Amino acid sequence: MPVPFAADPPAEAISVTGWGRTAPSSARVLRPGTYEEAVRAVRECGGRGAIARGLGRAYGDAAQNAGGAVLDMTGLDRIHEIDAVNGLVVCDAGVSLHRLMQVLLPLGWFVPVSPGTRYVTVGGAIGADIHGKNHHTSGSFCRHVRAIELLTGDGETRLVTPEDEPDLFWATAGGMGLTGVVLAATVELLPVETSLMTVDTERATDLDDVMARLTADDHRYRYSVAWIDLLARGARTGRAVLTRGDHAPLDALPPRLRAEPLAFSPGARLPATPRFLPGGLLTRRSVGLFNEFWYRKAPREQRGRLRKLSSFFHPLDGLPDWNRIYGRGGFVQYQFVVGHGEEDALRRIVRRIGSRRCPSFLAVLKRFGDADPGWLSFPVPGWTLALDIPATLPGLAAFLDELDDEVAAAGGRVYLAKDARLRPDVLARMYPRLDAFRELRTRYDPRGAITSDLARRLGV
């Protein structure tokens, strides 16, 4: 647990890990409750530096700092101002998307971008420049951020906007917390009439079928995603279930739901996942059976079904600590993107994963729209595939290294918010603005106060 910020003597180091639980390291975890305490923590962080951390949903080592300080920003959790007319919120970096939904939905506003969990802080959303099912229409999170209050490594606090300081703003967007500590942000919101979704679901027979459907029809939907069966082979390779929709208008609700159309009902949370589970629970056989069930359970074609926000955006949030189902060894969430025109690379990778028989049941395919200007932001126009793999799978490291090379050769990249294993030489091939990012970090942080396990591993 985080210690009180003003602990004296210095706090004892504790183990910190990402959501994948694959690369733990020890650090002093401090929990500033004011901006002044955060400033002091950065100025006095010592030779191993400091990194900000939110709710711990980065899968890899981005929010870890072995031997140094980790700033738990969840103590800075105030919503300062809501402009319910123009759809703007000013809040601390430690405010979660869950909290914003609780407060803003009754006022007719929704967060502009939501990933697969609402238990992400605003600071974390900026640091990872998170994307969601609506990237093809709305871009990444930072496209909707109007200002950032940023504590840089030189100990100074700056109000950064894309107009006044575009370099620092767009280096921070997706910069994995390495340009400084986000203290607060102003975010533009999305107007909605209800807290329900109107959803279309359909099956696709193989990878080419699902890509054709996404290409032809995605412009009709604000949100779009496809679950992929990566264990299917032969003519069924890449078979999928498409789920697409938009926020339901008021007139789509039956009379019984119109009394409280904007009520936020996240649903009951199931009992927590047991702390320790057998490492062999997710086998090729068990995941294969699940995938067959999930595909057959989906309707061949269903239009206009009303669903809760929570079931559409965040189905796993109802199962606390679901990452423990992979056992003590943890898991790797591997996400990559390749551009339009590189569909053959996607096909090859999907076939290789199927031939390798990787037991993945959380595999999703999406189409990205236009990229934001973020220097290390992940999305580029094209196809992104994310899959989970038990970290104990024999030969996994070498296999993923091979996939990295194939992605890089196709002009693609992997998502740093989910990474704990990428090689530095491959990173440079994937992110062409890496050298400029390094130079900017040095300019605003000459003593290297802001750093992380990811930064040291990749030489960022």
C-alpha positions as CSV (number, residue, x, y, z in Angstrom):
1,M,0.0,0.0,0.0
2,P,1.2,3.6,-0.6
3,V,2.7,5.3,2.4
4,P,1.8,8.8,3.6
5,F,3.7,11.3,1.5
6,A,5.6,12.9,4.4
7,A,6.9,9.6,5.8
8,D,10.0,10.1,7.9
9,P,12.3,8.1,7.8
10,P,12.1,7.4,4.0
11,A,9.5,4.8,3.0
12,E,10.6,1.2,2.6
13,A,10.6,-0.1,-1.0
14,I,7.7,-2.3,-2.0
15,S,7.0,-4.5,-5.0
16,V,5.2,-2.8,-7.9
17,T,4.0,-4.5,-11.1
18,G,1.8,-3.8,-14.1
19,W,-1.6,-5.4,-14.8
20,G,0.1,-8.3,-16.6
21,R,2.1,-9.1,-13.5
22,T,5.2,-10.1,-15.5
23,A,8.0,-7.7,-14.5
24,P,7.8,-6.6,-10.9
25,S,10.3,-4.2,-9.3
26,S,10.7,-2.5,-6.0
27,A,10.3,1.2,-5.4
28,R,9.3,3.8,-2.7
29,V,5.6,4.5,-3.4
30,L,4.5,8.0,-2.3
31,R,1.0,9.4,-2.4
32,P,1.0,13.2,-2.8
33,G,-2.3,14.8,-1.7
34,T,-1.5,18.3,-3.0
35,Y,0.3,19.7,-6.0
36,E,3.0,21.1,-3.7
37,E,3.7,17.6,-2.4
38,A,4.1,16.3,-5.9
39,V,6.5,19.1,-6.7
40,R,8.5,18.3,-3.6
41,A,8.6,14.6,-4.5
42,V,10.0,15.3,-8.0
43,R,12.6,17.8,-6.7
44,E,13.8,15.4,-3.9
45,C,13.4,12.1,-5.8
46,G,17.1,11.2,-5.7
47,G,19.3,9.6,-8.3
48,R,16.8,6.9,-9.4
49,G,14.2,9.4,-10.2
50,A,10.4,9.2,-10.1
51,I,7.5,8.2,-12.2
52,A,3.7,8.9,-11.9
53,R,1.3,6.0,-11.5
54,G,-2.5,5.9,-11.6
55,L,-4.6,2.8,-11.1
56,G,-2.0,0.3,-12.3
57,R,-3.7,-0.7,-15.6
58,A,-0.7,-0.3,-17.8
59,Y,0.1,-4.0,-18.6
60,G,3.9,-3.7,-18.5
61,D,6.5,-1.7,-16.7
62,A,5.6,1.9,-17.7
63,A,4.5,2.9,-14.2
64,Q,7.4,1.2,-12.3
65,N,10.7,2.6,-11.2
66,A,13.1,0.1,-9.6
67,G,15.1,1.6,-6.8
68,G,13.4,5.0,-7.1
69,A,10.1,6.7,-6.4
70,V,6.7,5.9,-7.7
71,L,4.1,8.7,-7.2
72,D,0.6,7.2,-6.6
73,M,-1.5,10.0,-8.1
74,T,-4.8,8.7,-6.9
75,G,-4.6,11.1,-3.9
76,L,-5.1,14.0,-6.4
77,D,-8.7,13.2,-7.3
78,R,-10.7,16.4,-7.3
79,I,-13.1,17.5,-10.0
80,H,-12.5,21.3,-10.1
81,E,-15.0,22.6,-12.6
82,I,-17.7,21.3,-15.0
83,D,-19.0,23.4,-17.8
84,A,-22.3,21.6,-18.5
85,V,-23.2,24.0,-21.3
86,N,-20.0,23.6,-23.4
87,G,-19.1,20.1,-22.2
88,L,-15.8,20.7,-20.5
89,V,-14.4,19.3,-17.2
90,V,-11.3,20.4,-15.3
91,C,-10.0,17.7,-13.0
92,D,-7.0,16.3,-11.2
93,A,-4.9,13.6,-12.9
94,G,-5.9,11.0,-10.3
95,V,-9.6,11.2,-11.2
96,S,-10.8,7.9,-12.8
97,L,-12.9,7.6,-15.9
98,H,-15.3,5.7,-13.6
99,R,-15.7,8.7,-11.4
100,L,-16.2,11.0,-14.4
101,M,-19.0,8.8,-15.7
102,Q,-20.7,8.8,-12.3
103,V,-20.6,12.6,-12.2
104,L,-21.1,13.6,-15.8
105,L,-23.6,11.1,-17.2
106,P,-26.5,12.5,-15.2
107,L,-25.6,15.9,-16.8
108,G,-25.8,14.5,-20.3
109,W,-22.1,14.1,-21.0
110,F,-19.7,11.1,-21.5
111,V,-16.0,10.8,-21.7
112,P,-14.7,11.3,-25.3
113,V,-12.7,8.0,-25.4
114,S,-12.9,5.0,-23.2
115,P,-10.6,1.9,-23.3
116,G,-11.7,-1.6,-22.2
117,T,-11.7,-0.5,-18.5
118,R,-13.1,2.6,-16.8
119,Y,-10.6,2.1,-14.0
120,V,-8.0,4.4,-15.6
121,T,-7.0,7.8,-14.4
122,V,-7.1,10.9,-16.5
123,G,-3.3,11.2,-16.1
124,G,-2.9,7.6,-17.3
125,A,-5.2,8.3,-20.2
126,I,-3.0,11.1,-21.3
127,G,0.3,9.3,-20.7
128,A,-0.9,6.3,-22.8
129,D,-3.0,8.5,-25.2
130,I,-5.6,5.8,-24.8
131,H,-7.9,4.7,-27.7
132,G,-11.2,3.0,-27.7
133,K,-13.8,1.5,-30.0
134,N,-14.3,4.9,-31.6
135,H,-10.9,5.7,-32.8
136,H,-12.0,5.6,-36.4
137,T,-14.4,8.5,-35.7
138,S,-13.0,10.3,-32.7
139,G,-9.3,9.6,-32.5
140,S,-7.3,9.1,-29.2
141,F,-8.0,10.6,-25.8
142,C,-5.5,13.5,-26.2
143,R,-7.3,14.8,-29.2
144,H,-10.0,15.9,-26.7
145,V,-7.6,17.4,-24.1
146,R,-7.6,21.2,-24.2
147,A,-4.9,21.8,-21.5
148,I,-2.6,19.9,-19.2
149,E,-1.0,21.1,-16.0
150,L,2.3,19.4,-16.1
151,L,5.1,19.1,-13.5
152,T,8.3,18.7,-15.5
153,G,11.5,17.1,-14.3
154,D,13.1,20.5,-13.6
155,G,10.6,21.0,-10.8
156,E,8.5,23.6,-12.7
157,T,4.8,23.5,-13.2
158,R,3.5,24.5,-16.7
159,L,0.1,24.9,-18.2
160,V,0.5,23.2,-21.6
161,T,-1.9,23.5,-24.5
162,P,-1.6,22.2,-28.1
163,E,-1.7,25.8,-29.3
164,D,0.9,27.4,-27.0
165,E,3.4,24.6,-26.5
166,P,2.6,22.0,-29.2
167,D,5.9,20.1,-28.9
168,L,5.6,19.5,-25.1
169,F,1.9,18.8,-25.4
170,W,2.2,16.2,-28.1
171,A,5.3,14.6,-26.6
172,T,3.3,14.2,-23.4
173,A,0.4,12.7,-25.3
174,G,1.3,9.0,-25.3
175,G,4.7,9.8,-23.8
176,M,4.2,7.2,-21.0
177,G,4.6,9.8,-18.3
178,L,8.2,10.5,-19.3
179,T,7.8,14.2,-20.0
180,G,6.6,14.9,-16.5
181,V,3.8,14.4,-13.9
182,V,0.4,15.3,-15.1
183,L,-1.3,17.2,-12.2
184,A,-4.6,18.2,-13.9
185,A,-6.3,18.5,-17.3
186,T,-9.1,20.1,-19.1
187,V,-11.1,17.6,-21.2
188,E,-13.8,18.1,-23.8
189,L,-16.7,15.8,-23.4
190,L,-19.3,14.0,-25.7
191,P,-23.0,14.9,-25.4
192,V,-25.4,12.0,-24.9
193,E,-29.1,11.7,-24.4
194,T,-29.1,8.4,-22.5
195,S,-26.8,6.0,-20.6
196,L,-27.6,3.1,-22.9
197,M,-26.2,1.9,-26.2
198,T,-27.9,0.8,-29.4
199,V,-25.8,-2.2,-30.6
200,D,-25.6,-4.3,-33.7
201,T,-23.9,-7.7,-33.5
202,E,-23.0,-10.1,-36.3
203,R,-20.7,-13.0,-37.1
204,A,-17.9,-13.0,-39.7
205,T,-16.8,-16.3,-41.1
206,D,-13.0,-15.6,-41.4
207,L,-10.5,-12.7,-41.3
208,D,-11.1,-11.5,-44.8
209,D,-14.8,-11.4,-44.1
210,V,-14.4,-9.4,-40.9
211,M,-12.0,-6.9,-42.5
212,A,-14.4,-6.4,-45.4
213,R,-17.3,-5.7,-43.1
214,L,-15.4,-3.3,-41.0
215,T,-14.1,-1.5,-44.1
216,A,-17.6,-1.2,-45.7
217,D,-19.7,-0.2,-42.7
218,D,-17.6,1.3,-39.9
219,H,-18.5,4.8,-41.1
220,R,-22.0,4.1,-39.9
221,Y,-21.0,3.5,-36.3
222,R,-19.4,5.6,-33.6
223,Y,-18.0,2.5,-31.9
224,S,-16.8,-0.7,-33.6
225,V,-14.8,-3.7,-32.5
226,A,-14.4,-7.4,-33.5
227,W,-13.6,-10.3,-31.2
228,I,-11.3,-12.7,-33.0
229,D,-11.0,-16.5,-32.5
230,L,-7.2,-16.9,-32.8
231,L,-7.3,-20.6,-32.3
232,A,-9.5,-21.2,-35.4
233,R,-7.5,-22.5,-38.4
234,G,-8.1,-23.4,-42.0
235,A,-11.1,-21.8,-43.7
236,R,-12.2,-20.5,-40.3
237,T,-9.0,-18.6,-39.6
238,G,-9.8,-15.2,-38.0
239,R,-13.5,-15.9,-37.6
240,A,-15.0,-13.1,-35.6
241,V,-18.0,-11.5,-33.8
242,L,-18.5,-7.8,-34.7
243,T,-20.1,-5.5,-32.1
244,R,-20.9,-2.0,-33.2
245,G,-23.1,0.8,-32.0
246,D,-23.7,4.3,-30.7
247,H,-25.2,6.0,-27.7
248,A,-29.0,5.4,-27.7
249,P,-31.1,8.5,-28.4
250,L,-34.0,9.1,-26.0
251,D,-36.7,8.1,-28.4
252,A,-35.1,4.6,-28.7
253,L,-35.8,3.8,-25.1
254,P,-39.0,2.0,-24.0
255,P,-41.3,4.0,-21.7
256,R,-40.2,2.2,-18.6
257,L,-36.6,3.5,-19.1
258,R,-37.4,7.1,-19.9
259,A,-37.9,8.2,-16.3
260,E,-34.2,8.1,-15.7
261,P,-32.5,8.0,-19.1
262,L,-29.1,9.1,-17.9
263,A,-28.8,6.9,-14.8
264,F,-25.3,5.3,-14.6
265,S,-25.7,1.6,-13.7
266,P,-22.3,-0.1,-13.9
267,G,-23.8,-3.4,-12.7
268,A,-22.9,-5.7,-9.8
269,R,-19.3,-6.7,-9.4
270,L,-18.6,-10.4,-9.0
271,P,-16.5,-11.8,-6.2
272,A,-12.8,-11.1,-6.5
273,T,-10.8,-13.6,-8.5
274,P,-8.9,-15.9,-6.1
275,R,-5.4,-14.6,-5.4
276,F,-3.7,-17.8,-6.6
277,L,-4.9,-20.0,-9.4
278,P,-3.3,-22.9,-11.1
279,G,-1.0,-21.9,-13.9
280,G,-2.5,-24.4,-16.3
281,L,-6.1,-23.2,-16.1
282,L,-5.9,-21.5,-19.5
283,T,-4.9,-24.3,-21.8
284,R,-5.3,-24.5,-25.5
285,R,-8.2,-27.0,-24.9
286,S,-10.0,-24.8,-22.4
287,V,-9.6,-21.6,-24.4
288,G,-10.6,-23.5,-27.6
289,L,-13.8,-24.6,-25.9
290,F,-14.5,-21.1,-24.7
291,N,-13.9,-19.6,-28.2
292,E,-16.2,-22.1,-29.8
293,F,-18.9,-21.3,-27.2
294,W,-18.4,-17.6,-27.6
295,Y,-18.7,-17.7,-31.4
296,R,-21.7,-19.9,-31.4
297,K,-23.4,-17.9,-28.7
298,A,-23.3,-14.7,-30.7
299,P,-26.3,-14.0,-33.0
300,R,-25.7,-14.4,-36.7
301,E,-27.1,-10.9,-37.1
302,Q,-28.9,-8.7,-34.5
303,R,-29.8,-5.1,-34.9
304,G,-30.6,-2.3,-32.4
305,R,-30.3,-4.2,-29.1
306,L,-30.2,-1.9,-26.1
307,R,-27.2,-2.5,-23.8
308,K,-25.8,-0.9,-20.7
309,L,-22.6,1.2,-21.1
310,S,-20.8,-1.2,-18.7
311,S,-21.5,-4.3,-20.7
312,F,-20.6,-2.6,-24.0
313,F,-17.4,-0.9,-23.0
314,H,-16.1,-2.6,-19.9
315,P,-17.4,-6.2,-19.5
316,L,-14.3,-7.3,-17.5
317,D,-14.7,-4.5,-14.9
318,G,-17.4,-6.6,-13.2
319,L,-14.7,-9.2,-12.3
320,P,-12.2,-7.7,-9.9
321,D,-8.6,-8.7,-10.4
322,W,-9.4,-10.7,-13.5
323,N,-5.7,-10.6,-14.4
324,R,-5.2,-13.3,-11.8
325,I,-6.9,-16.0,-14.0
326,Y,-3.6,-16.4,-15.7
327,G,-2.0,-17.8,-12.5
328,R,1.2,-16.7,-10.8
329,G,3.2,-16.3,-14.1
330,G,1.0,-13.5,-15.3
331,F,0.2,-12.7,-18.9
332,V,1.4,-10.7,-21.9
333,Q,-1.1,-8.4,-23.7
334,Y,0.4,-8.0,-27.1
335,Q,-1.0,-5.2,-29.3
336,F,0.2,-4.0,-32.6
337,V,-0.9,-1.9,-35.5
338,V,-0.1,-2.1,-39.2
339,G,-1.2,0.4,-41.8
340,H,-3.8,0.2,-44.5
341,G,-2.3,-1.6,-47.4
342,E,-0.5,-4.0,-45.1
343,E,-3.4,-6.5,-44.8
344,D,-1.1,-9.3,-45.9
345,A,1.1,-8.7,-42.9
346,L,-2.0,-8.9,-40.6
347,R,-3.0,-12.2,-42.3
348,R,0.4,-13.7,-41.9
349,I,0.5,-12.8,-38.2
350,V,-2.9,-14.2,-37.5
351,R,-2.0,-17.4,-39.2
352,R,1.2,-17.6,-37.3
353,I,-0.6,-17.1,-34.0
354,G,-3.1,-19.8,-34.9
355,S,-0.4,-22.2,-36.0
356,R,1.4,-21.5,-32.7
357,R,-1.8,-22.4,-30.9
358,C,-1.5,-19.4,-28.5
359,P,-4.4,-19.8,-26.0
360,S,-5.9,-16.4,-26.3
361,F,-9.6,-15.7,-25.5
362,L,-9.3,-11.9,-25.2
363,A,-8.4,-11.0,-28.8
364,V,-9.9,-7.9,-30.5
365,L,-9.5,-6.3,-33.9
366,K,-10.2,-2.7,-34.7
367,R,-9.7,-0.2,-37.5
368,F,-7.8,3.0,-36.5
369,G,-8.6,6.3,-38.1
370,D,-6.3,9.3,-38.5
371,A,-3.4,9.5,-36.1
372,D,-3.1,12.2,-33.5
373,P,0.2,14.2,-33.5
374,G,1.5,12.5,-30.4
375,W,5.2,11.8,-30.8
376,L,4.9,8.3,-29.2
377,S,1.2,7.8,-29.6
378,F,0.4,4.3,-30.7
379,P,-2.5,4.6,-33.2
380,V,-1.8,5.1,-36.9
381,P,-4.4,4.6,-39.6
382,G,-4.8,0.8,-40.2
383,W,-5.5,-2.4,-38.3
384,T,-4.8,-3.1,-34.7
385,L,-5.0,-6.5,-33.1
386,A,-4.7,-7.0,-29.3
387,L,-4.4,-10.5,-27.7
388,D,-3.6,-11.9,-24.3
389,I,-1.2,-14.8,-23.9
390,P,-0.1,-16.6,-20.6
391,A,3.4,-15.5,-19.9
392,T,4.5,-19.1,-19.1
393,L,3.8,-20.3,-22.7
394,P,7.0,-22.1,-23.8
395,G,9.0,-20.2,-26.3
396,L,6.8,-17.1,-26.0
397,A,9.6,-14.5,-25.8
398,A,11.3,-15.6,-29.1
399,F,7.9,-15.9,-30.8
400,L,7.0,-12.3,-29.9
401,D,10.4,-11.1,-31.0
402,E,9.7,-12.6,-34.4
403,L,6.2,-10.9,-34.5
404,D,7.9,-7.6,-33.5
405,D,10.2,-7.8,-36.5
406,E,7.3,-8.6,-38.8
407,V,5.3,-5.7,-37.5
408,A,8.2,-3.3,-37.9
409,A,8.9,-4.5,-41.4
410,A,5.3,-3.6,-42.3
411,G,5.8,-0.1,-40.9
412,G,3.7,-0.9,-37.8
413,R,4.3,-0.6,-34.1
414,V,3.5,-2.1,-30.7
415,Y,1.6,-0.3,-27.9
416,L,4.0,0.8,-25.2
417,A,1.3,0.9,-22.5
418,K,1.0,-2.9,-22.8
419,D,4.7,-3.7,-23.3
420,A,7.3,-5.1,-20.9
421,R,9.6,-6.9,-23.3
422,L,10.2,-4.9,-26.6
423,R,13.9,-4.6,-27.7
424,P,15.3,-1.0,-28.0
425,D,16.4,-1.5,-31.6
426,V,12.9,-2.5,-32.7
427,L,11.4,0.5,-30.8
428,A,13.5,2.9,-32.9
429,R,12.2,1.3,-36.1
430,M,8.6,1.7,-35.0
431,Y,8.6,5.2,-33.6
432,P,10.3,7.6,-36.0
433,R,10.1,10.6,-33.6
434,L,12.0,8.8,-30.8
435,D,15.2,10.9,-31.1
436,A,13.2,14.2,-31.0
437,F,11.4,12.8,-27.9
438,R,14.7,12.1,-26.2
439,E,15.9,15.6,-26.9
440,L,12.8,17.2,-25.5
441,R,13.0,15.1,-22.3
442,T,16.6,16.4,-21.8
443,R,15.5,20.0,-22.4
444,Y,12.8,19.9,-19.7
445,D,14.5,17.4,-17.4
446,P,18.3,17.9,-17.6
447,R,19.0,15.8,-14.5
448,G,16.8,12.9,-15.5
449,A,14.4,13.1,-12.6
450,I,11.5,11.5,-14.5
451,T,12.2,8.0,-15.4
452,S,10.8,4.5,-15.3
453,D,11.6,0.8,-15.8
454,L,10.3,1.1,-19.4
455,A,12.5,4.2,-20.1
456,R,15.7,2.4,-18.9
457,R,14.8,-0.9,-20.7
458,L,14.2,0.9,-24.0
459,G,16.7,3.7,-23.7
460,V,14.0,6.3,-24.2
